[in-house]
C-alpha cells in the first residue's frame, strides 16, 4: 500500500463514499493521473518551443489535459463529503480530455518522442479512470 492509501485509511470512518471504493483501483488511478500530469506538462512545454505544424494546438491541448488530470487527482485526495455524482462527472471529463490529448499527440508521435510518450500516458490514464468509475458505488455497468 502506498503512503497515500495509508493516509486515506487513517481518515475518520464515514468520511465519504470514497472509502467504499476499491483501493487498488484508486491507487492505479492516482498514479496514472500523476504520470499524465507530468507527461502532458512536459509535452506542452516541448510543443510550445517547437515550430512543427500544429504545435500550438498540441501544446494547449496538453496543458489543458494536465490541468484536468491535476484537478481530478486533487479531488480524489479529498474524499471527505465527496459527492459521487460530481466525482463521476469529473472522471468522465477527465477521460474525454485524455482522449482528446492522446489523439492530438498521436498526430505528432512520429515526429515527437514527447508526444508519443504523452499519448501513452493519456491512454493509461483513460483506462485507469474507466476502471475507477467501474469500481465506484452506484456505477453503471
CNS distance restraints for C-alpha pairs under 8 A (distance, minus, plus):
assign (resid   1 and name CA) (resid   5 and name CA) 6.14 0.50 0.50
assign (resid   1 and name CA) (resid   6 and name CA) 6.68 0.50 0.50
assign (resid   2 and name CA) (resid   6 and name CA) 6.22 0.50 0.50
assign (resid   2 and name CA) (resid  27 and name CA) 7.76 0.50 0.50
assign (resid   3 and name CA) (resid   7 and name CA) 6.10 0.50 0.50
assign (resid   4 and name CA) (resid   8 and name CA) 6.19 0.50 0.50
assign (resid   5 and name CA) (resid   9 and name CA) 6.10 0.50 0.50
assign (resid   5 and name CA) (resid  23 and name CA) 7.13 0.50 0.50
assign (resid   5 and name CA) (resid  27 and name CA) 7.16 0.50 0.50
assign (resid   6 and name CA) (resid  10 and name CA) 6.26 0.50 0.50
assign (resid   7 and name CA) (resid  11 and name CA) 6.61 0.50 0.50
assign (resid   8 and name CA) (resid  19 and name CA) 7.93 0.50 0.50
assign (resid   8 and name CA) (resid  77 and name CA) 7.91 0.50 0.50
assign (resid   9 and name CA) (resid  19 and name CA) 7.76 0.50 0.50
assign (resid  11 and name CA) (resid  15 and name CA) 6.95 0.50 0.50
assign (resid  14 and name CA) (resid  19 and name CA) 7.71 0.50 0.50
assign (resid  15 and name CA) (resid  19 and name CA) 7.26 0.50 0.50
assign (resid  15 and name CA) (resid  79 and name CA) 6.71 0.50 0.50
assign (resid  15 and name CA) (resid  80 and name CA) 4.55 0.50 0.50
assign (resid  15 and name CA) (resid  81 and name CA) 6.24 0.50 0.50
assign (resid  16 and name CA) (resid  79 and name CA) 5.65 0.50 0.50
assign (resid  16 and name CA) (resid  80 and name CA) 4.80 0.50 0.50
assign (resid  16 and name CA) (resid  81 and name CA) 4.83 0.50 0.50
assign (resid  16 and name CA) (resid  82 and name CA) 5.48 0.50 0.50
assign (resid  17 and name CA) (resid  21 and name CA) 7.32 0.50 0.50
assign (resid  17 and name CA) (resid  79 and name CA) 7.37 0.50 0.50
assign (resid  17 and name CA) (resid  81 and name CA) 7.57 0.50 0.50
assign (resid  17 and name CA) (resid  82 and name CA) 6.40 0.50 0.50
assign (resid  17 and name CA) (resid  83 and name CA) 7.75 0.50 0.50
assign (resid  17 and name CA) (resid  84 and name CA) 7.12 0.50 0.50
assign (resid  17 and name CA) (resid 137 and name CA) 7.44 0.50 0.50
assign (resid  18 and name CA) (resid  79 and name CA) 5.69 0.50 0.50
assign (resid  18 and name CA) (resid  82 and name CA) 7.05 0.50 0.50
assign (resid  18 and name CA) (resid 136 and name CA) 7.78 0.50 0.50
assign (resid  19 and name CA) (resid  79 and name CA) 7.73 0.50 0.50
assign (resid  20 and name CA) (resid 136 and name CA) 7.93 0.50 0.50
assign (resid  20 and name CA) (resid 137 and name CA) 7.18 0.50 0.50
assign (resid  21 and name CA) (resid  25 and name CA) 7.94 0.50 0.50
assign (resid  21 and name CA) (resid  26 and name CA) 7.41 0.50 0.50
assign (resid  21 and name CA) (resid 135 and name CA) 6.09 0.50 0.50
assign (resid  21 and name CA) (resid 136 and name CA) 5.70 0.50 0.50
assign (resid  21 and name CA) (resid 137 and name CA) 6.85 0.50 0.50
assign (resid  22 and name CA) (resid  26 and name CA) 6.26 0.50 0.50
assign (resid  22 and name CA) (resid 132 and name CA) 7.90 0.50 0.50
assign (resid  22 and name CA) (resid 135 and name CA) 6.15 0.50 0.50
assign (resid  22 and name CA) (resid 136 and name CA) 7.83 0.50 0.50
assign (resid  23 and name CA) (resid  27 and name CA) 6.08 0.50 0.50
assign (resid  24 and name CA) (resid  28 and name CA) 6.13 0.50 0.50
assign (resid  25 and name CA) (resid  29 and name CA) 6.01 0.50 0.50
assign (resid  25 and name CA) (resid 128 and name CA) 7.22 0.50 0.50
assign (resid  25 and name CA) (resid 131 and name CA) 6.55 0.50 0.50
assign (resid  25 and name CA) (resid 132 and name CA) 5.48 0.50 0.50
assign (resid  25 and name CA) (resid 135 and name CA) 7.33 0.50 0.50
assign (resid  26 and name CA) (resid  30 and name CA) 6.09 0.50 0.50
assign (resid  26 and name CA) (resid 132 and name CA) 6.32 0.50 0.50
assign (resid  27 and name CA) (resid  31 and name CA) 6.07 0.50 0.50
assign (resid  28 and name CA) (resid  32 and name CA) 6.05 0.50 0.50
assign (resid  28 and name CA) (resid 128 and name CA) 6.26 0.50 0.50
assign (resid  29 and name CA) (resid  33 and name CA) 5.99 0.50 0.50
assign (resid  29 and name CA) (resid 125 and name CA) 6.84 0.50 0.50
assign (resid  29 and name CA) (resid 128 and name CA) 4.81 0.50 0.50
assign (resid  29 and name CA) (resid 129 and name CA) 5.82 0.50 0.50
assign (resid  29 and name CA) (resid 132 and name CA) 6.60 0.50 0.50
assign (resid  30 and name CA) (resid  34 and name CA) 6.13 0.50 0.50
assign (resid  30 and name CA) (resid  73 and name CA) 5.99 0.50 0.50
assign (resid  30 and name CA) (resid  76 and name CA) 7.73 0.50 0.50
assign (resid  31 and name CA) (resid  35 and name CA) 6.18 0.50 0.50
assign (resid  32 and name CA) (resid  36 and name CA) 5.99 0.50 0.50
assign (resid  32 and name CA) (resid 121 and name CA) 7.19 0.50 0.50
assign (resid  32 and name CA) (resid 124 and name CA) 6.30 0.50 0.50
assign (resid  32 and name CA) (resid 125 and name CA) 4.80 0.50 0.50
assign (resid  32 and name CA) (resid 128 and name CA) 6.58 0.50 0.50
assign (resid  33 and name CA) (resid  37 and name CA) 6.16 0.50 0.50
assign (resid  33 and name CA) (resid  69 and name CA) 5.51 0.50 0.50
assign (resid  33 and name CA) (resid  70 and name CA) 6.95 0.50 0.50
assign (resid  33 and name CA) (resid  72 and name CA) 7.66 0.50 0.50
assign (resid  33 and name CA) (resid  73 and name CA) 6.18 0.50 0.50
assign (resid  33 and name CA) (resid 125 and name CA) 5.75 0.50 0.50
assign (resid  34 and name CA) (resid  38 and name CA) 6.37 0.50 0.50
assign (resid  34 and name CA) (resid  69 and name CA) 7.49 0.50 0.50
assign (resid  34 and name CA) (resid  70 and name CA) 7.17 0.50 0.50
assign (resid  34 and name CA) (resid  73 and name CA) 7.28 0.50 0.50
assign (resid  35 and name CA) (resid  39 and name CA) 6.09 0.50 0.50
assign (resid  35 and name CA) (resid 121 and name CA) 6.48 0.50 0.50
assign (resid  36 and name CA) (resid  40 and name CA) 5.83 0.50 0.50
assign (resid  36 and name CA) (resid  66 and name CA) 6.67 0.50 0.50
assign (resid  36 and name CA) (resid  69 and name CA) 6.98 0.50 0.50
assign (resid  36 and name CA) (resid 118 and name CA) 7.11 0.50 0.50
assign (resid  36 and name CA) (resid 121 and name CA) 5.10 0.50 0.50
assign (resid  36 and name CA) (resid 122 and name CA) 5.79 0.50 0.50
assign (resid  36 and name CA) (resid 125 and name CA) 6.48 0.50 0.50
assign (resid  37 and name CA) (resid  41 and name CA) 6.03 0.50 0.50
assign (resid  37 and name CA) (resid  65 and name CA) 7.33 0.50 0.50
assign (resid  37 and name CA) (resid  66 and name CA) 4.31 0.50 0.50
assign (resid  37 and name CA) (resid  67 and name CA) 7.25 0.50 0.50
assign (resid  37 and name CA) (resid  69 and name CA) 6.01 0.50 0.50
assign (resid  37 and name CA) (resid  70 and name CA) 6.16 0.50 0.50
assign (resid  38 and name CA) (resid  42 and name CA) 6.23 0.50 0.50
assign (resid  38 and name CA) (resid  66 and name CA) 7.30 0.50 0.50
assign (resid  39 and name CA) (resid  43 and name CA) 6.01 0.50 0.50
assign (resid  39 and name CA) (resid 114 and name CA) 7.63 0.50 0.50
assign (resid  39 and name CA) (resid 117 and name CA) 7.03 0.50 0.50
assign (resid  39 and name CA) (resid 118 and name CA) 5.04 0.50 0.50
assign (resid  39 and name CA) (resid 121 and name CA) 6.60 0.50 0.50
assign (resid  40 and name CA) (resid  44 and name CA) 5.86 0.50 0.50
assign (resid  40 and name CA) (resid  62 and name CA) 4.80 0.50 0.50
assign (resid  40 and name CA) (resid  63 and name CA) 6.26 0.50 0.50
assign (resid  40 and name CA) (resid  65 and name CA) 6.62 0.50 0.50
assign (resid  40 and name CA) (resid  66 and name CA) 5.35 0.50 0.50
assign (resid  40 and name CA) (resid 118 and name CA) 5.75 0.50 0.50
assign (resid  41 and name CA) (resid  45 and name CA) 6.25 0.50 0.50
assign (resid  41 and name CA) (resid  62 and name CA) 6.61 0.50 0.50
assign (resid  41 and name CA) (resid  63 and name CA) 5.97 0.50 0.50
assign (resid  41 and name CA) (resid  66 and name CA) 6.05 0.50 0.50
assign (resid  42 and name CA) (resid  46 and name CA) 6.11 0.50 0.50
assign (resid  42 and name CA) (resid 114 and name CA) 7.27 0.50 0.50
assign (resid  43 and name CA) (resid  47 and name CA) 5.98 0.50 0.50
assign (resid  43 and name CA) (resid  59 and name CA) 6.89 0.50 0.50
assign (resid  43 and name CA) (resid  62 and name CA) 6.56 0.50 0.50
assign (resid  43 and name CA) (resid 114 and name CA) 5.28 0.50 0.50
assign (resid  43 and name CA) (resid 115 and name CA) 5.95 0.50 0.50
assign (resid  43 and name CA) (resid 118 and name CA) 6.47 0.50 0.50
assign (resid  44 and name CA) (resid  48 and name CA) 6.02 0.50 0.50
assign (resid  44 and name CA) (resid  58 and name CA) 6.97 0.50 0.50
assign (resid  44 and name CA) (resid  59 and name CA) 4.03 0.50 0.50
assign (resid  44 and name CA) (resid  60 and name CA) 6.66 0.50 0.50
assign (resid  44 and name CA) (resid  61 and name CA) 7.70 0.50 0.50
assign (resid  44 and name CA) (resid  62 and name CA) 5.11 0.50 0.50
assign (resid  44 and name CA) (resid  63 and name CA) 5.58 0.50 0.50
assign (resid  45 and name CA) (resid  49 and name CA) 6.47 0.50 0.50
assign (resid  45 and name CA) (resid  59 and name CA) 6.78 0.50 0.50
assign (resid  46 and name CA) (resid  50 and name CA) 6.40 0.50 0.50
assign (resid  46 and name CA) (resid  59 and name CA) 7.70 0.50 0.50
assign (resid  46 and name CA) (resid 114 and name CA) 7.25 0.50 0.50
assign (resid  47 and name CA) (resid  51 and name CA) 7.87 0.50 0.50
assign (resid  47 and name CA) (resid  52 and name CA) 7.77 0.50 0.50
assign (resid  47 and name CA) (resid  55 and name CA) 5.08 0.50 0.50
assign (resid  47 and name CA) (resid  56 and name CA) 6.77 0.50 0.50
assign (resid  47 and name CA) (resid  58 and name CA) 6.67 0.50 0.50
assign (resid  47 and name CA) (resid  59 and name CA) 5.15 0.50 0.50
assign (resid  48 and name CA) (resid  55 and name CA) 6.48 0.50 0.50
assign (resid  48 and name CA) (resid  56 and name CA) 6.12 0.50 0.50
assign (resid  48 and name CA) (resid  59 and name CA) 5.56 0.50 0.50
assign (resid  50 and name CA) (resid  55 and name CA) 6.29 0.50 0.50
assign (resid  51 and name CA) (resid  55 and name CA) 6.69 0.50 0.50
assign (resid  54 and name CA) (resid  58 and name CA) 6.30 0.50 0.50
assign (resid  55 and name CA) (resid  59 and name CA) 5.91 0.50 0.50
assign (resid  56 and name CA) (resid  60 and name CA) 6.24 0.50 0.50
assign (resid  57 and name CA) (resid  61 and name CA) 6.08 0.50 0.50
assign (resid  58 and name CA) (resid  62 and name CA) 6.05 0.50 0.50
assign (resid  58 and name CA) (resid 101 and name CA) 7.58 0.50 0.50
assign (resid  58 and name CA) (resid 104 and name CA) 6.06 0.50 0.50
assign (resid  58 and name CA) (resid 105 and name CA) 6.56 0.50 0.50
assign (resid  59 and name CA) (resid  63 and name CA) 6.17 0.50 0.50
assign (resid  60 and name CA) (resid  64 and name CA) 6.12 0.50 0.50
assign (resid  61 and name CA) (resid  65 and name CA) 6.13 0.50 0.50
assign (resid  61 and name CA) (resid 100 and name CA) 7.56 0.50 0.50
assign (resid  61 and name CA) (resid 101 and name CA) 5.71 0.50 0.50
assign (resid  61 and name CA) (resid 104 and name CA) 7.53 0.50 0.50
assign (resid  62 and name CA) (resid  66 and name CA) 6.15 0.50 0.50
assign (resid  62 and name CA) (resid 101 and name CA) 5.90 0.50 0.50
assign (resid  63 and name CA) (resid  67 and name CA) 6.32 0.50 0.50
assign (resid  64 and name CA) (resid  68 and name CA) 6.25 0.50 0.50
assign (resid  64 and name CA) (resid  97 and name CA) 7.75 0.50 0.50
assign (resid  65 and name CA) (resid  69 and name CA) 6.07 0.50 0.50
assign (resid  65 and name CA) (resid  94 and name CA) 7.72 0.50 0.50
assign (resid  65 and name CA) (resid  97 and name CA) 5.64 0.50 0.50
assign (resid  65 and name CA) (resid  98 and name CA) 6.12 0.50 0.50
assign (resid  65 and name CA) (resid 101 and name CA) 6.50 0.50 0.50
assign (resid  66 and name CA) (resid  70 and name CA) 6.00 0.50 0.50
assign (resid  67 and name CA) (resid  71 and name CA) 6.17 0.50 0.50
assign (resid  68 and name CA) (resid  72 and name CA) 6.16 0.50 0.50
assign (resid  68 and name CA) (resid  93 and name CA) 7.90 0.50 0.50
assign (resid  68 and name CA) (resid  94 and name CA) 6.06 0.50 0.50
assign (resid  68 and name CA) (resid  97 and name CA) 7.30 0.50 0.50
assign (resid  69 and name CA) (resid  73 and name CA) 6.08 0.50 0.50
assign (resid  69 and name CA) (resid  94 and name CA) 6.19 0.50 0.50
assign (resid  70 and name CA) (resid  74 and name CA) 6.16 0.50 0.50
assign (resid  71 and name CA) (resid  75 and name CA) 6.17 0.50 0.50
assign (resid  72 and name CA) (resid  76 and name CA) 6.33 0.50 0.50
assign (resid  72 and name CA) (resid  90 and name CA) 6.68 0.50 0.50
assign (resid  72 and name CA) (resid  91 and name CA) 7.03 0.50 0.50
assign (resid  72 and name CA) (resid  94 and name CA) 7.10 0.50 0.50
assign (resid  73 and name CA) (resid  77 and name CA) 6.39 0.50 0.50
assign (resid  74 and name CA) (resid  78 and name CA) 6.63 0.50 0.50
assign (resid  75 and name CA) (resid  79 and name CA) 7.12 0.50 0.50
assign (resid  75 and name CA) (resid  87 and name CA) 7.89 0.50 0.50
assign (resid  78 and name CA) (resid  82 and name CA) 7.53 0.50 0.50
assign (resid  82 and name CA) (resid  86 and name CA) 7.98 0.50 0.50
assign (resid  82 and name CA) (resid  87 and name CA) 7.30 0.50 0.50
assign (resid  83 and name CA) (resid  87 and name CA) 6.21 0.50 0.50
assign (resid  84 and name CA) (resid  88 and name CA) 5.96 0.50 0.50
assign (resid  84 and name CA) (resid 136 and name CA) 7.95 0.50 0.50
assign (resid  84 and name CA) (resid 137 and name CA) 7.87 0.50 0.50
assign (resid  85 and name CA) (resid  89 and name CA) 6.28 0.50 0.50
assign (resid  86 and name CA) (resid  90 and name CA) 6.11 0.50 0.50
assign (resid  87 and name CA) (resid  91 and name CA) 6.11 0.50 0.50
assign (resid  88 and name CA) (resid  92 and name CA) 6.20 0.50 0.50
assign (resid  88 and name CA) (resid 133 and name CA) 6.64 0.50 0.50
assign (resid  89 and name CA) (resid  93 and name CA) 6.21 0.50 0.50
assign (resid  90 and name CA) (resid  94 and name CA) 6.09 0.50 0.50
assign (resid  91 and name CA) (resid  95 and name CA) 6.22 0.50 0.50
assign (resid  91 and name CA) (resid 129 and name CA) 6.21 0.50 0.50
assign (resid  91 and name CA) (resid 130 and name CA) 7.82 0.50 0.50
assign (resid  91 and name CA) (resid 133 and name CA) 7.05 0.50 0.50
assign (resid  92 and name CA) (resid  96 and name CA) 6.22 0.50 0.50
assign (resid  93 and name CA) (resid  97 and name CA) 6.11 0.50 0.50
assign (resid  94 and name CA) (resid  98 and name CA) 6.04 0.50 0.50
assign (resid  94 and name CA) (resid 126 and name CA) 7.49 0.50 0.50
assign (resid  94 and name CA) (resid 129 and name CA) 7.61 0.50 0.50
assign (resid  95 and name CA) (resid  99 and name CA) 6.08 0.50 0.50
assign (resid  95 and name CA) (resid 125 and name CA) 7.58 0.50 0.50
assign (resid  95 and name CA) (resid 126 and name CA) 4.94 0.50 0.50
assign (resid  95 and name CA) (resid 129 and name CA) 6.58 0.50 0.50
assign (resid  95 and name CA) (resid 130 and name CA) 7.39 0.50 0.50
assign (resid  96 and name CA) (resid 100 and name CA) 6.27 0.50 0.50
assign (resid  97 and name CA) (resid 101 and name CA) 6.15 0.50 0.50
assign (resid  98 and name CA) (resid 102 and name CA) 5.89 0.50 0.50
assign (resid  98 and name CA) (resid 122 and name CA) 5.00 0.50 0.50
assign (resid  98 and name CA) (resid 123 and name CA) 6.94 0.50 0.50
assign (resid  98 and name CA) (resid 125 and name CA) 7.08 0.50 0.50
assign (resid  98 and name CA) (resid 126 and name CA) 6.08 0.50 0.50
assign (resid  99 and name CA) (resid 103 and name CA) 6.14 0.50 0.50
assign (resid  99 and name CA) (resid 122 and name CA) 6.88 0.50 0.50
assign (resid  99 and name CA) (resid 123 and name CA) 7.09 0.50 0.50
assign (resid  99 and name CA) (resid 126 and name CA) 7.01 0.50 0.50
assign (resid 100 and name CA) (resid 104 and name CA) 6.18 0.50 0.50
assign (resid 101 and name CA) (resid 105 and name CA) 5.99 0.50 0.50
assign (resid 101 and name CA) (resid 119 and name CA) 6.95 0.50 0.50
assign (resid 101 and name CA) (resid 122 and name CA) 6.93 0.50 0.50
assign (resid 102 and name CA) (resid 106 and name CA) 5.97 0.50 0.50
assign (resid 102 and name CA) (resid 118 and name CA) 7.05 0.50 0.50
assign (resid 102 and name CA) (resid 119 and name CA) 4.23 0.50 0.50
assign (resid 102 and name CA) (resid 120 and name CA) 7.30 0.50 0.50
assign (resid 102 and name CA) (resid 122 and name CA) 5.51 0.50 0.50
assign (resid 102 and name CA) (resid 123 and name CA) 6.54 0.50 0.50
assign (resid 103 and name CA) (resid 107 and name CA) 6.53 0.50 0.50
assign (resid 103 and name CA) (resid 119 and name CA) 7.21 0.50 0.50
assign (resid 104 and name CA) (resid 108 and name CA) 7.25 0.50 0.50
assign (resid 105 and name CA) (resid 109 and name CA) 5.99 0.50 0.50
assign (resid 105 and name CA) (resid 115 and name CA) 4.77 0.50 0.50
assign (resid 105 and name CA) (resid 116 and name CA) 6.44 0.50 0.50
assign (resid 105 and name CA) (resid 118 and name CA) 6.79 0.50 0.50
assign (resid 105 and name CA) (resid 119 and name CA) 5.52 0.50 0.50
assign (resid 106 and name CA) (resid 110 and name CA) 7.86 0.50 0.50
assign (resid 106 and name CA) (resid 115 and name CA) 6.70 0.50 0.50
assign (resid 106 and name CA) (resid 116 and name CA) 6.25 0.50 0.50
assign (resid 106 and name CA) (resid 119 and name CA) 6.05 0.50 0.50
assign (resid 108 and name CA) (resid 112 and name CA) 5.84 0.50 0.50
assign (resid 108 and name CA) (resid 115 and name CA) 6.16 0.50 0.50
assign (resid 108 and name CA) (resid 116 and name CA) 7.38 0.50 0.50
assign (resid 109 and name CA) (resid 113 and name CA) 6.21 0.50 0.50
assign (resid 109 and name CA) (resid 114 and name CA) 7.69 0.50 0.50
assign (resid 109 and name CA) (resid 115 and name CA) 5.13 0.50 0.50
assign (resid 109 and name CA) (resid 116 and name CA) 4.32 0.50 0.50
assign (resid 109 and name CA) (resid 119 and name CA) 7.92 0.50 0.50
assign (resid 110 and name CA) (resid 116 and name CA) 7.34 0.50 0.50
assign (resid 112 and name CA) (resid 116 and name CA) 6.41 0.50 0.50
assign (resid 113 and name CA) (resid 117 and name CA) 6.16 0.50 0.50
assign (resid 114 and name CA) (resid 118 and name CA) 5.95 0.50 0.50
assign (resid 115 and name CA) (resid 119 and name CA) 6.03 0.50 0.50
assign (resid 116 and name CA) (resid 120 and name CA) 6.45 0.50 0.50
assign (resid 117 and name CA) (resid 121 and name CA) 6.28 0.50 0.50
assign (resid 118 and name CA) (resid 122 and name CA) 6.11 0.50 0.50
assign (resid 119 and name CA) (resid 123 and name CA) 6.19 0.50 0.50
assign (resid 120 and name CA) (resid 124 and name CA) 6.25 0.50 0.50
assign (resid 121 and name CA) (resid 125 and name CA) 6.11 0.50 0.50
assign (resid 122 and name CA) (resid 126 and name CA) 6.12 0.50 0.50
assign (resid 123 and name CA) (resid 127 and name CA) 6.33 0.50 0.50
assign (resid 124 and name CA) (resid 128 and name CA) 6.17 0.50 0.50
assign (resid 125 and name CA) (resid 129 and name CA) 6.05 0.50 0.50
assign (resid 126 and name CA) (resid 130 and name CA) 6.13 0.50 0.50
assign (resid 127 and name CA) (resid 131 and name CA) 6.17 0.50 0.50
assign (resid 128 and name CA) (resid 132 and name CA) 6.07 0.50 0.50
assign (resid 129 and name CA) (resid 133 and name CA) 6.11 0.50 0.50
assign (resid 130 and name CA) (resid 134 and name CA) 6.25 0.50 0.50
assign (resid 131 and name CA) (resid 135 and name CA) 6.38 0.50 0.50
assign (resid 132 and name CA) (resid 136 and name CA) 6.36 0.50 0.50
assign (resid 133 and name CA) (resid 139 and name CA) 6.38 0.50 0.50
assign (resid 134 and name CA) (resid 139 and name CA) 5.62 0.50 0.50
assign (resid 134 and name CA) (resid 140 and name CA) 7.18 0.50 0.50
assign (resid 134 and name CA) (resid 141 and name CA) 7.06 0.50 0.50
assign (resid 135 and name CA) (resid 139 and name CA) 6.77 0.50 0.50
